[in-house]
Amino acid sequence: MGIYLENNTFNPFDTSKLTEEYLNICKIIWKTTTKNNVPPIFTLKHLALLTNIDYKILLTYTHRTVNPYKKIIIKTTTKKRELLVPWQELSIIQNWIKKNILDKLDSSNYATAYDKNCSIVKNAKVHINSPWLIKLDLKNFFHTIYEHNIYQIFKELGYPSLLSLELARLCTFEKSISDESLIEWFRFEDIFAEKVNTYPYQKSIAYLPQGASTSPKLANLFARKLDKEIMQLLNSKFYEFQLKFTRYSDDIVISGNLGSYTKCREVITEITQIIQNNKLKINKKKTKIFSPKTIKKITGINIINGELKPSKKIINYVKTSLYYIEKYSLEEHIKNIRTDYSYDIETYKEHLLGKIFFIKYINEDLGQIFLDKYKRLNL
């Protein structure tokens, strides 16, 4: 960090600096952070005391002298998902940041994930009576939110520049400079242009890791500007269509009385421009338009005739699984499952029960039928 820190930090533990100016800085930090409903924190040492984590350990994380994440690959029936799991000490500090800072902040009114009282059901209910529906997917959402974006979030809460940088580094993962995929990162035009005057540090190729407890809420906080701009567009340029908008993590849904595919494509073009202006990208392969005659699918939930229903895929999966378990046995069924993932008995039971509760969450009666059968089989 070097010279970049020299003019952007102070140490409240250094009693030799108890000048009027120094005390005023402390008062400003206290006043601003408490006004924003977050705890006043002055330095990394102060954070170490609050979290009971060794200050020297925190320094290794903020100076990037170690890589405190373990990569885990989770296989599903359709794809592989990479998680970056933080070391124990880093996990403790991230959980503290989440509980004491991030959870006290409001996401936008249009975010339906990662906050209290948010769910896929809440997300789908907003669009339940809309004849037309558009789905957009943000490509590599977490991985396109960078250290300087997170720095800005903490800085706007009233934390000092150095501490804001350190908090950002505690919540991001630095990718290796040798990684070939970084070529795209360097081509990402003017990625730091907007922050040139407010980000006083060197560029860092670090982003929100999937696996850190802080990443989901930080992603929501970063996307508040995006959400606001999308809704402003819909209320101004397309106000006559009474459009509704939600964002469930990286899934954007817009619905209303659009009337034609042409008008839907016009909305998509405008929204795409806003997303690009916010330095994010759309996964074009996942962009979909649903007309009034089609079954609308949102985050694993179908909207059919104004009702929320689980997808046929998950219903058939549970129904078929219970049938074969009853006919042959749980052990034989697991042996015959065609998947890259190898289940043990207890893991599969939890896996199947999770899908049953997912169905029950959306459709109480159907889910209860499956749950009763699951219990009758003594699983």
C-alpha positions as CSV (number, residue, x, y, z in Angstrom):
1,M,0.0,0.0,0.0
2,G,3.0,2.2,0.7
3,I,2.9,5.9,-0.2
4,Y,-0.8,5.8,-1.0
5,L,-1.5,5.4,2.7
6,E,0.7,8.2,4.0
7,N,-1.8,11.1,3.5
8,N,-5.0,9.0,4.0
9,T,-4.7,7.6,7.5
10,F,-4.2,8.4,11.1
11,N,-3.8,6.4,14.3
12,P,-6.1,7.3,17.2
13,F,-4.0,5.1,19.5
14,D,-1.0,7.5,19.0
15,T,-1.5,9.9,22.0
16,S,1.2,12.2,20.7
17,K,-1.2,13.4,18.1
18,L,-3.9,14.6,20.4
19,T,-4.3,18.0,18.7
20,E,-7.5,19.8,18.1
21,E,-7.4,18.9,14.4
22,Y,-6.9,15.2,15.3
23,L,-9.8,15.1,17.8
24,N,-12.0,16.8,15.3
25,I,-11.3,14.0,12.8
26,C,-12.2,11.4,15.4
27,K,-15.4,13.3,16.1
28,I,-16.3,13.5,12.4
29,I,-15.8,9.7,12.0
30,W,-17.9,9.0,15.1
31,K,-20.7,11.4,14.1
32,T,-20.8,10.1,10.5
33,T,-20.8,6.4,11.2
34,T,-23.3,6.6,14.0
35,K,-25.6,8.7,11.8
36,N,-25.4,5.9,9.2
37,N,-26.3,3.3,11.9
38,V,-22.9,1.6,11.9
39,P,-20.3,1.2,14.7
40,P,-17.5,3.8,14.8
41,I,-14.2,2.1,13.9
42,F,-11.0,4.2,13.6
43,T,-8.2,1.8,12.6
44,L,-7.4,-1.8,11.8
45,K,-6.1,-2.1,15.4
46,H,-9.4,-0.9,16.7
47,L,-11.1,-3.5,14.5
48,A,-8.8,-6.2,15.9
49,L,-9.8,-5.3,19.4
50,L,-13.5,-5.3,18.6
51,T,-13.3,-8.7,16.9
52,N,-10.7,-10.3,19.2
53,I,-8.5,-11.2,16.1
54,D,-4.7,-10.8,16.2
55,Y,-3.8,-7.5,14.6
56,K,-0.8,-9.1,12.8
57,I,-3.1,-11.7,11.3
58,L,-5.4,-8.9,9.9
59,L,-2.3,-7.2,8.5
60,T,-1.4,-10.3,6.5
61,Y,-4.9,-10.2,4.9
62,T,-5.0,-6.5,4.2
63,H,-1.4,-6.5,2.8
64,R,-2.3,-9.5,0.6
65,T,0.8,-11.5,1.8
66,V,-1.2,-14.7,2.1
67,N,-4.2,-16.2,0.2
68,P,-6.7,-16.9,3.0
69,Y,-9.2,-18.8,0.8
70,K,-9.6,-22.5,0.0
71,K,-11.1,-23.3,-3.4
72,I,-14.0,-25.8,-3.3
73,I,-15.8,-27.2,-6.4
74,I,-19.4,-28.2,-5.9
75,K,-20.9,-30.4,-8.6
76,T,-24.6,-30.5,-9.4
77,T,-26.5,-32.4,-12.0
78,T,-26.1,-29.6,-14.5
79,K,-22.9,-27.6,-13.7
80,K,-19.9,-27.0,-11.4
81,R,-19.8,-24.2,-9.0
82,E,-16.6,-22.7,-7.5
83,L,-16.6,-21.5,-3.9
84,L,-13.8,-19.6,-2.2
85,V,-14.1,-20.6,1.5
86,P,-12.2,-18.2,3.9
87,W,-9.8,-19.4,6.6
88,Q,-11.3,-19.5,10.1
89,E,-9.9,-16.1,11.3
90,L,-11.0,-14.4,8.1
91,S,-14.4,-16.0,8.4
92,I,-14.8,-14.7,11.9
93,I,-13.9,-11.1,10.8
94,Q,-16.2,-11.3,7.8
95,N,-19.1,-12.6,10.0
96,W,-18.5,-9.7,12.4
97,I,-18.5,-7.2,9.5
98,K,-21.7,-8.7,8.2
99,K,-23.5,-8.7,11.5
100,N,-22.3,-5.3,12.9
101,I,-22.1,-3.3,9.7
102,L,-23.7,-4.7,6.6
103,D,-26.9,-6.1,8.2
104,K,-27.6,-2.7,9.6
105,L,-27.8,-1.2,6.0
106,D,-30.8,-1.3,3.7
107,S,-30.6,-2.7,0.2
108,S,-32.8,-1.2,-2.5
109,N,-36.6,-1.7,-2.4
110,Y,-36.2,-3.9,-5.5
111,A,-33.7,-6.4,-4.1
112,T,-35.4,-9.7,-3.1
113,A,-32.4,-11.7,-2.0
114,Y,-29.9,-11.6,0.9
115,D,-32.0,-9.6,3.3
116,K,-34.5,-10.4,6.1
117,N,-38.0,-11.2,4.7
118,C,-36.6,-11.8,1.2
119,S,-37.2,-15.0,-0.7
120,I,-37.7,-16.5,-4.1
121,V,-41.5,-16.5,-3.3
122,K,-41.5,-12.8,-2.6
123,N,-39.6,-12.2,-5.8
124,A,-42.1,-14.2,-7.9
125,K,-45.2,-12.7,-6.2
126,V,-44.4,-9.2,-7.5
127,H,-44.9,-10.5,-11.0
128,I,-47.8,-12.9,-10.5
129,N,-50.5,-11.0,-12.5
130,S,-48.3,-9.5,-15.2
131,P,-49.1,-10.7,-18.8
132,W,-45.6,-10.0,-20.1
133,L,-42.3,-10.8,-18.4
134,I,-38.6,-10.2,-19.2
135,K,-35.7,-12.0,-17.5
136,L,-32.1,-10.8,-17.6
137,D,-29.1,-12.4,-16.0
138,L,-26.0,-10.5,-14.8
139,K,-22.9,-12.3,-15.9
140,N,-20.4,-13.2,-13.2
141,F,-22.1,-10.7,-10.9
142,F,-19.9,-11.1,-7.8
143,H,-16.7,-11.3,-9.9
144,T,-17.4,-7.9,-11.5
145,I,-17.7,-6.1,-8.2
146,Y,-14.2,-5.0,-7.4
147,E,-12.2,-3.8,-4.4
148,H,-12.6,-0.1,-5.3
149,N,-16.4,-0.6,-5.4
150,I,-16.3,-2.1,-1.9
151,Y,-13.9,0.6,-0.7
152,Q,-16.5,3.2,-1.8
153,I,-19.3,1.6,0.2
154,F,-17.3,1.7,3.4
155,K,-16.0,5.2,2.7
156,E,-19.5,6.6,2.3
157,L,-20.4,5.1,5.7
158,G,-17.9,7.5,7.2
159,Y,-14.9,5.3,7.8
160,P,-11.4,6.7,7.2
161,S,-9.8,6.1,3.8
162,L,-7.2,3.5,5.1
163,L,-9.8,1.6,7.1
164,S,-12.2,1.6,4.2
165,L,-9.4,0.1,2.0
166,E,-8.6,-2.5,4.7
167,L,-12.3,-3.5,5.1
168,A,-12.6,-3.8,1.3
169,R,-9.5,-6.1,1.3
170,L,-11.0,-8.2,4.1
171,C,-14.1,-8.8,2.0
172,T,-12.5,-9.4,-1.4
173,F,-10.3,-12.0,-3.1
174,E,-7.2,-11.1,-5.1
175,K,-6.8,-13.1,-8.3
176,S,-3.4,-14.2,-9.5
177,I,-1.9,-11.9,-12.1
178,S,-0.9,-14.9,-14.2
179,D,-4.5,-16.0,-14.7
180,E,-5.4,-15.9,-18.4
181,S,-8.9,-14.8,-17.6
182,L,-7.5,-11.5,-16.4
183,I,-7.0,-10.4,-20.0
184,E,-10.7,-9.6,-20.1
185,W,-10.3,-7.7,-16.8
186,F,-7.7,-5.4,-18.3
187,R,-9.8,-4.8,-21.4
188,F,-12.7,-3.8,-19.2
189,E,-12.7,-0.2,-20.4
190,D,-12.2,2.6,-17.9
191,I,-13.0,0.4,-14.9
192,F,-11.5,2.8,-12.5
193,A,-12.3,6.0,-14.3
194,E,-15.3,7.1,-12.1
195,K,-13.2,6.6,-8.9
196,V,-10.0,8.3,-10.0
197,N,-10.5,11.2,-7.5
198,T,-12.0,9.2,-4.7
199,Y,-9.9,6.0,-4.7
200,P,-6.4,7.1,-3.6
201,Y,-4.8,3.7,-3.8
202,Q,-3.2,1.4,-6.4
203,K,-5.4,-0.8,-8.5
204,S,-6.0,-4.2,-7.1
205,I,-7.4,-7.2,-9.1
206,A,-9.7,-8.3,-6.3
207,Y,-13.4,-9.0,-6.3
208,L,-16.2,-10.4,-4.2
209,P,-15.7,-14.1,-3.6
210,Q,-18.6,-16.5,-3.6
211,G,-18.2,-18.2,-0.3
212,A,-17.6,-15.2,1.9
213,S,-20.5,-14.3,4.2
214,T,-20.1,-10.6,3.4
215,S,-20.3,-10.9,-0.4
216,P,-24.1,-11.2,-0.9
217,K,-25.0,-8.1,1.1
218,L,-22.1,-6.1,-0.4
219,A,-23.3,-7.1,-3.9
220,N,-26.8,-5.8,-2.9
221,L,-25.4,-2.5,-1.6
222,F,-23.3,-2.0,-4.7
223,A,-26.3,-2.6,-6.9
224,R,-28.5,0.0,-5.2
225,K,-27.5,2.5,-7.9
226,L,-28.3,0.1,-10.6
227,D,-31.7,-0.8,-9.2
228,K,-32.6,2.9,-8.8
229,E,-31.6,3.7,-12.4
230,I,-33.6,0.8,-13.8
231,M,-36.7,1.8,-11.9
232,Q,-36.3,5.5,-12.9
233,L,-36.1,4.4,-16.6
234,L,-39.2,2.2,-16.3
235,N,-41.2,4.9,-14.6
236,S,-40.2,7.6,-17.1
237,K,-39.8,6.1,-20.6
238,F,-42.2,3.1,-20.1
239,Y,-44.6,4.5,-17.5
240,E,-47.8,3.7,-19.4
241,F,-47.1,-0.1,-19.2
242,Q,-47.1,-0.1,-15.4
243,L,-43.9,-2.1,-15.2
244,K,-42.7,-4.0,-12.1
245,F,-39.1,-4.7,-11.4
246,T,-37.2,-7.0,-9.0
247,R,-33.6,-8.2,-8.7
248,Y,-32.9,-11.5,-7.0
249,S,-29.1,-11.4,-6.8
250,D,-28.0,-11.5,-10.5
251,D,-31.5,-12.3,-11.8
252,I,-33.4,-9.2,-13.1
253,V,-37.1,-9.5,-13.8
254,I,-39.3,-6.9,-15.4
255,S,-43.0,-7.4,-16.0
256,G,-46.2,-5.6,-17.0
257,N,-48.6,-4.8,-19.9
258,L,-45.9,-4.5,-22.6
259,G,-48.2,-5.8,-25.3
260,S,-45.6,-7.1,-27.8
261,Y,-42.2,-8.7,-28.3
262,T,-41.0,-5.5,-30.0
263,K,-41.7,-3.4,-26.9
264,C,-40.1,-6.0,-24.7
265,R,-36.9,-5.9,-26.9
266,E,-37.0,-2.1,-26.6
267,V,-37.0,-2.4,-22.8
268,I,-34.1,-4.9,-22.9
269,T,-32.0,-2.6,-25.0
270,E,-32.5,0.3,-22.6
271,I,-31.9,-1.8,-19.5
272,T,-28.8,-3.3,-21.1
273,Q,-27.3,0.1,-21.6
274,I,-27.9,1.0,-17.9
275,I,-26.2,-2.3,-16.8
276,Q,-23.2,-1.6,-19.0
277,N,-23.0,2.0,-17.7
278,N,-22.7,0.4,-14.2
279,K,-19.7,-1.7,-15.4
280,L,-21.7,-4.9,-15.3
281,K,-22.5,-7.4,-18.1
282,I,-25.5,-9.4,-19.3
283,N,-25.5,-13.1,-20.0
284,K,-27.3,-12.8,-23.4
285,K,-28.0,-16.6,-23.5
286,K,-30.2,-16.2,-20.4
287,T,-32.2,-13.3,-21.6
288,K,-35.9,-14.4,-22.1
289,I,-39.2,-12.9,-22.9
290,F,-42.5,-14.6,-21.7
291,S,-45.7,-13.7,-23.5
292,P,-49.2,-13.9,-21.8
293,K,-49.7,-17.4,-23.2
294,T,-46.5,-19.0,-21.8
295,I,-45.7,-20.4,-18.4
296,K,-43.5,-17.8,-16.6
297,K,-40.5,-19.2,-14.7
298,I,-38.7,-17.1,-12.1
299,T,-36.0,-18.4,-9.8
300,G,-37.3,-22.0,-9.9
301,I,-40.9,-21.1,-9.6
302,N,-43.6,-21.2,-12.3
303,I,-46.4,-18.7,-12.6
304,I,-49.5,-20.5,-14.0
305,N,-52.9,-18.8,-14.2
306,G,-52.0,-16.3,-11.5
307,E,-50.6,-19.0,-9.1
308,L,-47.1,-19.9,-7.9
309,K,-46.2,-23.5,-8.5
310,P,-43.0,-25.5,-8.3
311,S,-41.4,-26.4,-11.6
312,K,-42.4,-29.8,-13.2
313,K,-38.7,-30.7,-13.1
314,I,-38.3,-30.7,-9.4
315,I,-41.8,-32.2,-8.8
316,N,-40.9,-35.1,-11.1
317,Y,-37.5,-35.5,-9.5
318,V,-39.0,-35.9,-6.0
319,K,-41.9,-38.1,-7.2
320,T,-39.5,-40.4,-9.2
321,S,-37.0,-40.6,-6.4
322,L,-39.6,-41.6,-3.8
323,Y,-41.1,-44.2,-6.2
324,Y,-37.8,-45.9,-6.8
325,I,-36.8,-45.8,-3.1
326,E,-40.1,-47.5,-2.2
327,K,-39.7,-50.1,-5.0
328,Y,-36.1,-51.0,-4.6
329,S,-34.5,-49.3,-1.5
330,L,-32.6,-46.2,-0.8
331,E,-29.3,-47.8,-1.3
332,E,-30.2,-49.3,-4.7
333,H,-31.6,-46.0,-5.8
334,I,-28.5,-44.1,-4.9
335,K,-26.4,-46.6,-6.9
336,N,-28.5,-46.1,-10.0
337,I,-28.5,-42.3,-9.9
338,R,-26.8,-40.9,-13.1
339,T,-24.8,-38.0,-11.9
340,D,-21.2,-36.9,-11.6
341,Y,-21.8,-36.3,-7.9
342,S,-21.3,-39.3,-5.6
343,Y,-23.9,-39.3,-2.7
344,D,-23.5,-41.1,0.6
345,I,-26.8,-42.2,2.2
346,E,-27.1,-39.3,4.7
347,T,-26.1,-36.6,2.2
348,Y,-28.7,-37.9,-0.3
349,K,-31.4,-38.0,2.4
350,E,-30.7,-34.3,3.2
351,H,-30.6,-33.5,-0.5
352,L,-34.0,-35.1,-1.2
353,L,-35.6,-33.6,2.0
354,G,-34.3,-30.1,1.0
355,K,-36.1,-30.4,-2.4
356,I,-39.3,-31.6,-0.6
357,F,-39.2,-28.5,1.7
358,F,-38.6,-26.3,-1.3
359,I,-41.8,-27.7,-2.9
360,K,-43.7,-27.3,0.4
361,Y,-42.5,-23.7,0.7
362,I,-44.2,-22.9,-2.6
363,N,-47.1,-25.3,-2.5
364,E,-48.0,-26.4,1.0
365,D,-50.4,-29.3,0.1
366,L,-48.2,-30.9,-2.5
367,G,-45.1,-30.6,-0.3
368,Q,-46.9,-32.2,2.6
369,I,-47.9,-35.2,0.5
370,F,-44.2,-35.7,-0.4
371,L,-43.1,-35.2,3.1
372,D,-45.6,-37.7,4.5
373,K,-44.3,-40.3,2.0
374,Y,-40.7,-39.5,2.9
375,K,-41.5,-40.2,6.6
376,R,-43.4,-43.4,5.8
377,L,-40.3,-44.7,4.1
378,N,-38.4,-44.1,7.3
379,L,-35.8,-42.0,5.6
